[in-house]
Amino acid sequence: MNPLEQRLKYKFRNALLLAEALTHPSLGHETQRHHFDNQRLEFLGDAVLQLIFTEYLFDTFPQLSEGYLTKIRARIVSRDGLRILAERLDLGRYLMMGRGEEVNGGRDRASTLSDAFEALIGAMYIDSDFVTVRRVVLTEARELLEDLEIDPADNNPKGRLQEFLQSISPVSPTYPIIHQSGPEHQKTFIAKIVWEGTELGRGEGRSKKEAETAAARNALARELWKMEKTVVPLTYKSADNSPTTPDSAE
């Protein structure tokens, strides 16, 4: 395995596919020789990434509309989004390109890196299968996916809750994660909201942000800040949509 394959935890059966994915078009232009480059694999990889992230978003955020899911996906597969993934792989150092392109900063250029990442995924898809590629992509994109803003501007439960609470007290709520379970690539998190020593709600999600958002929705539904020391059992919906009490969550 070369260092890139070690980083991906994937060994190419056809090493020529990896070489093609890492070959920038400038190499052939500069040498004036017929040379394969990564443009065709880039075309394929773009489609594979679209499907992987579409499937992920569809399954992960059942509460979001088609229009908002499209906006989220566009951010992930944008030039900047894919550049981030390429930089985490240090993909620029492995590219084969013309000297002129390299001198002009080609290894760090966003368009070059995003194109190379698409080509790498296209090559991996041909070399293996969709399930394998999806595993690699979602592992590499885990932090990016967890950092997504999953609520539309006009439906931001954390923001709305903050407004309600600040009208009563300047103290901001906190969202501690009280439980997490599942394998590394498919964890489930439970968050609760604590405000002035009172627990207002709990929520479950496949990322910390999603769990916090679900907890905010739960708090908005319960409106416990309006009650004077009234004990009301808190419930939230688990992954199978069955109600769960706080005692059973911990």
C-alpha positions as CSV (number, residue, x, y, z in Angstrom):
1,M,0.0,0.0,0.0
2,N,1.2,3.5,-0.8
3,P,0.6,6.3,1.8
4,L,-2.6,7.5,0.2
5,E,-4.1,4.0,0.2
6,Q,-3.1,3.6,3.8
7,R,-4.8,6.8,4.7
8,L,-8.0,5.6,2.9
9,K,-7.7,2.1,4.3
10,Y,-8.3,0.9,0.8
11,K,-5.9,-1.0,-1.5
12,F,-6.5,-0.6,-5.3
13,R,-6.6,-3.8,-7.2
14,N,-5.9,-1.9,-10.4
15,A,-3.0,0.5,-9.7
16,L,-3.5,2.2,-13.1
17,L,-6.9,3.5,-12.0
18,L,-5.3,5.3,-9.0
19,A,-2.6,6.7,-11.2
20,E,-5.2,8.0,-13.7
21,A,-7.2,9.6,-10.9
22,L,-4.1,11.5,-9.7
23,T,-3.0,12.7,-13.1
24,H,-3.8,16.4,-13.8
25,P,-4.5,17.3,-17.5
26,S,-1.6,19.8,-17.4
27,L,0.9,16.9,-17.5
28,G,-0.1,15.8,-21.0
29,H,-0.4,19.4,-22.2
30,E,3.1,20.3,-21.1
31,T,4.8,17.1,-22.4
32,Q,2.8,17.3,-25.7
33,R,2.3,13.6,-25.5
34,H,-0.9,11.6,-25.3
35,H,-1.4,10.9,-21.7
36,F,-4.4,9.8,-19.7
37,D,-5.7,12.3,-17.1
38,N,-8.4,12.4,-14.4
39,Q,-11.2,14.2,-16.2
40,R,-13.3,11.3,-17.2
41,L,-13.0,9.8,-13.7
42,E,-13.9,13.2,-12.3
43,F,-17.2,13.0,-14.2
44,L,-18.0,9.6,-12.8
45,G,-16.9,10.5,-9.3
46,D,-19.2,13.5,-9.2
47,A,-22.2,11.3,-9.9
48,V,-21.2,8.7,-7.2
49,L,-20.7,11.4,-4.6
50,Q,-24.1,12.9,-5.4
51,L,-25.7,9.6,-4.9
52,I,-23.8,8.8,-1.6
53,F,-24.7,12.2,0.0
54,T,-28.2,12.1,-1.4
55,E,-28.9,8.8,0.2
56,Y,-27.2,9.8,3.5
57,L,-29.2,13.1,3.8
58,F,-32.5,11.3,2.8
59,D,-32.0,8.7,5.6
60,T,-30.5,11.0,8.2
61,F,-32.9,14.0,8.0
62,P,-36.4,12.7,7.4
63,Q,-37.9,15.9,8.8
64,L,-36.3,18.1,6.1
65,S,-38.0,19.1,2.8
66,E,-36.7,18.2,-0.7
67,G,-35.6,21.8,-1.3
68,Y,-33.6,22.1,1.9
69,L,-32.0,18.7,1.4
70,T,-30.9,19.9,-2.1
71,K,-29.3,23.0,-0.5
72,I,-27.4,20.9,2.0
73,R,-26.2,18.5,-0.6
74,A,-25.0,21.4,-2.8
75,R,-22.9,22.7,0.0
76,I,-21.3,19.3,0.6
77,V,-20.4,18.6,-3.1
78,S,-19.4,22.2,-3.8
79,R,-15.9,23.0,-4.8
80,D,-15.1,24.2,-1.3
81,G,-16.7,21.2,0.4
82,L,-14.8,18.7,-1.7
83,R,-11.6,20.8,-1.3
84,I,-11.9,20.3,2.5
85,L,-12.1,16.5,2.0
86,A,-9.2,16.5,-0.4
87,E,-7.0,18.5,2.0
88,R,-7.7,16.1,4.8
89,L,-6.3,13.4,2.6
90,D,-3.3,15.7,1.7
91,L,-4.3,14.8,-1.8
92,G,-2.3,17.6,-3.5
93,R,1.0,16.0,-2.6
94,Y,0.1,12.9,-4.6
95,L,-1.0,14.6,-7.8
96,M,1.1,14.3,-11.0
97,M,1.0,17.5,-13.0
98,G,3.0,19.8,-15.3
99,R,5.8,21.8,-13.8
100,G,4.1,25.1,-14.8
101,E,0.9,24.1,-13.1
102,E,2.8,23.1,-9.9
103,V,4.8,26.4,-9.9
104,N,1.6,28.3,-10.1
105,G,0.2,26.7,-7.0
106,G,-1.8,23.9,-8.7
107,R,-1.3,21.5,-5.8
108,D,-3.2,23.9,-3.5
109,R,-5.8,25.2,-5.9
110,A,-9.4,24.5,-4.8
111,S,-10.6,23.5,-8.3
112,T,-7.7,21.0,-8.7
113,L,-8.2,19.4,-5.4
114,S,-12.0,19.1,-5.7
115,D,-11.6,17.6,-9.2
116,A,-9.0,15.2,-8.0
117,F,-11.2,14.0,-5.1
118,E,-14.0,13.3,-7.5
119,A,-11.7,11.4,-9.8
120,L,-10.4,9.4,-6.8
121,I,-13.9,8.4,-5.9
122,G,-14.7,7.5,-9.5
123,A,-11.6,5.3,-9.7
124,M,-12.5,3.6,-6.4
125,Y,-16.0,2.9,-7.6
126,I,-14.7,1.2,-10.8
127,D,-12.1,-0.7,-8.7
128,S,-14.6,-2.0,-6.1
129,D,-18.3,-1.3,-5.6
130,F,-20.8,1.2,-4.3
131,V,-20.9,-0.1,-0.7
132,T,-17.1,0.1,-0.3
133,V,-17.0,3.6,-1.8
134,R,-19.8,4.8,0.4
135,R,-18.0,3.5,3.5
136,V,-14.8,5.4,2.6
137,V,-16.6,8.6,1.7
138,L,-18.8,8.8,4.8
139,T,-15.8,8.0,7.0
140,E,-13.8,10.8,5.4
141,A,-16.7,13.2,5.4
142,R,-17.8,12.5,9.0
143,E,-16.7,15.8,10.5
144,L,-18.1,17.8,7.6
145,L,-21.5,16.1,7.9
146,E,-21.6,16.6,11.7
147,D,-20.9,20.3,11.2
148,L,-23.9,20.8,8.9
149,E,-26.5,23.3,9.8
150,I,-29.5,21.0,9.5
151,D,-32.3,23.6,10.2
152,P,-33.7,26.1,7.7
153,A,-33.4,29.7,8.8
154,D,-37.2,29.9,9.3
155,N,-37.3,26.7,11.3
156,N,-34.4,27.0,13.8
157,P,-35.6,25.4,17.1
158,K,-32.4,26.2,19.0
159,G,-32.6,29.8,17.9
160,R,-36.3,30.1,18.8
161,L,-35.7,28.5,22.2
162,Q,-32.9,30.9,22.9
163,E,-35.2,33.8,22.2
164,F,-37.9,32.6,24.5
165,L,-35.4,32.0,27.4
166,Q,-33.5,35.2,26.9
167,S,-36.8,37.1,27.3
168,I,-36.9,35.6,30.8
169,S,-33.2,35.5,31.8
170,P,-29.8,36.3,30.3
171,V,-28.6,32.8,31.1
172,S,-28.1,30.7,28.0
173,P,-29.1,27.0,28.0
174,T,-26.4,24.3,27.6
175,Y,-26.7,21.1,25.6
176,P,-24.6,18.3,27.2
177,I,-24.4,15.0,25.4
178,I,-25.5,12.4,28.0
179,H,-25.2,9.2,26.0
180,Q,-23.8,7.9,22.8
181,S,-23.9,4.4,21.3
182,G,-23.2,2.5,18.1
183,P,-20.2,1.9,15.9
184,E,-17.8,4.7,15.1
185,H,-19.3,5.4,11.6
186,Q,-22.9,5.2,12.8
187,K,-23.2,6.6,16.3
188,T,-26.4,7.7,18.0
189,F,-26.3,10.7,20.4
190,I,-28.7,11.8,23.1
191,A,-28.5,15.5,24.3
192,K,-30.4,17.3,27.0
193,I,-31.0,21.0,27.6
194,V,-30.2,22.5,30.9
195,W,-31.3,26.0,31.8
196,E,-30.9,27.6,35.2
197,G,-30.6,24.1,36.8
198,T,-33.7,22.8,35.1
199,E,-33.8,20.1,32.4
200,L,-36.1,21.4,29.6
201,G,-35.9,18.6,27.1
202,R,-34.0,15.7,25.5
203,G,-33.4,14.6,21.9
204,E,-31.7,11.9,19.9
205,G,-29.8,12.2,16.6
206,R,-27.1,10.7,14.5
207,S,-24.8,13.6,15.2
208,K,-24.4,15.9,18.2
209,K,-25.9,18.8,16.3
210,E,-28.9,16.7,15.3
211,A,-29.4,15.5,18.9
212,E,-29.2,19.1,20.2
213,T,-31.7,20.3,17.6
214,A,-34.1,17.4,18.5
215,A,-33.7,18.4,22.2
216,A,-34.6,22.0,21.4
217,R,-37.8,20.8,19.5
218,N,-38.7,18.7,22.6
219,A,-38.2,21.7,24.9
220,L,-40.3,24.0,22.7
221,A,-43.1,21.4,22.7
222,R,-43.0,21.0,26.6
223,E,-42.5,24.7,27.4
224,L,-41.4,23.8,30.9
225,W,-40.0,27.3,31.5
226,K,-43.5,28.5,31.8
227,M,-44.3,26.1,34.7
228,E,-43.5,26.9,38.3
229,K,-41.7,23.8,39.6
230,T,-44.2,21.5,38.0
231,V,-42.7,18.1,37.4
232,V,-43.6,16.8,34.0
233,P,-42.2,13.6,32.6
234,L,-39.9,14.3,29.7
235,T,-40.1,12.1,26.6
236,Y,-38.4,12.2,23.2
237,K,-38.6,9.9,20.2
238,S,-36.0,7.3,19.7
239,A,-34.8,6.1,16.4
240,D,-37.8,3.7,16.1
241,N,-40.2,6.6,16.9
242,S,-41.1,5.0,20.3
243,P,-41.4,7.4,23.3
244,T,-38.6,7.1,25.7
245,T,-38.4,8.5,29.2
246,P,-35.3,10.2,30.6
247,D,-34.6,7.4,33.1
248,S,-34.5,4.8,30.3
249,A,-32.1,7.0,28.2
250,E,-29.2,6.9,30.6
